Amino acid sequence: MPRPLWSGSLSFGLLNIPVALMPGERNVDLHFRMLDSRNNAPIRYERINAETGEEVPWKDIVRAFEYKKGSYVVLEEGDIEAARPEGKEVVEIEAFVEAGALSPEYYERPYVLVPGKKAEKGYVLLREILERTGRIGIARVIIRTREYLCAVLPRKPALQLVLLRYPQELVDIGDYPIPDEAPSRYRISPREMEMAEKLIESMSTGWSPGDYRDEFRERLGKTIEKRLKSKGVVKPAALQPEEPAEGAATNVVDFMALLQKSLAENRRTPPAKKGAGTAATKKGSATTKKPAARKKPAKRGGGKATRKRS
């Protein structure tokens, strides 16, 4: 079981509910190391002074804001600490809104609120009242050193906390050339609308998350497993250029023909359920032989820092 990010309280009005903030997502990405192809030794990332080419120790690194190209204002630790809000271990709901009031682009990352000991009554009360009223709580939460806007919503049997994006983090759709006039303006006939509706109805099904898998990760896991067994490097086959689609030079599309063909074939988008993933996708399926110790290379001039301390 993962460790809580923090243990504190969830509050609204005078009600205070002890909770622990737990991760709500799992990272299943395959992580790779960069190696030198000449001897398969890992490549290190160093903090290099762009002018002297020398490595900079952590104690000599400061944070700065680049307000224009090549010009910086240096911030002291006290400046950053002063900007951090107080009350790290509390989620205080400021308002309740209709669940449908937030469009999907505002939601960013899920967490799970787990009730503390003897806090079940208040936890269940809030969960049930949110479910009955169709509302979600809007609050602020501090995770590590940053304050986030968040939503508290019921996801039986739990209360879920989802980080939200601020409006200034979203791109205005009006910045893009999006067609926003009536369908007739784009010569879409009522018959095409009807056929499209029938097609969607024929492809509609219940939402079953288990039907969808990260097929890319599974295929890559199988490749890694084969490489481990063969103890060799297999060069990927050269990609063949795709043939241009017939009629690609024209901008005229026969929507009626496409809709009729789709209805006739009755294609469905959800994939069929598959068996459990291969053992290659499990943690620890791929390993890299540890290289022999190497002497530290001589300092180079004119280098550039490859990573800043966060």
Steps between C-alpha positions, in 0.01 A plus 500: 500500500641843408584748772277809544626831364378653823249442779281789597135599471221569255269778614189688390311734726554375851544136402858374526585151370844343563629358170815378330580612146593194295614466135217431258703395197775249428801559276542200271735657247809308394801705605818503294860595570721672246821307428814567300470265201877443494514317835141508636605717796226720653511870411510737797334839516716766659451859610744690277576872510428627148798741510774306680398146405549390862256292703305704757430353847143516631598744776597762240178476297230765541161543336431785262219622276592585140291811432653543155755308293827486695374725783416354841374604839642279777261376771611412851359207694319742728315648201369160397410399854309826555289436190397154617156494664442372853276215605665213319286220636146613431256491211253778573202501266419857403188441289279233346408500131300280265705197393445579133618860537864403446594397148752212460800719419508632858563158654867404532602233754301276738568420865302300755393635839511225761319562832697492822406296805147570628445744211267273301178681593603842368665339197188304402276799570692721259523226237127431512389863496723573199351196325143603576536865407714441189761747622876508549710699743754757379799534730873567518765252603876522552698204367868517584578868437226616263140601553245351259137562423310174538159335490361258760251261345329172588622182334338226703607376737764774518540874494736600223712812483589612147748778430361768271668723246466874545329684212827669401653157441253426221525614141205705377325294231439827316873510424447223244303502172208285617183476283227655715208561263186296435541153339321621186780752450731203436250327269409230751158370401227377740541154348871496588418607855248217527745241364774619736264472796408143401868411466575631850204308640622177334849547650381600848573276797544513875825641637724216615852625584632143517447464125782744432867425550827676429579284198814697414648428841412131474657465156811684616518275805496193274781649292707559813438141609618366163813714515578368845468140383702549182766715675538698182395823340243479224493787256149618415384440149502806274163666486334487161347828382124491505316507172296816459132441550290491187346839438724669755561790264138615521321666790157361403382219731186292435368490857186308399702218345728479804207494741317232299814287482558535875141402576523202267818374663369593846848571631540536874778694663536319836754217459423147607611399846847357510679274741728612775817684404822311448758457769724734305289796606558434868741708695852378475455314168794679338840547655824655387839354585691733731809631321849502648601808700647776288730782586343843511562675166709813484313829527397645171479862402204671336247241624141582574296398801266220408276512805396756755411417852130515547 
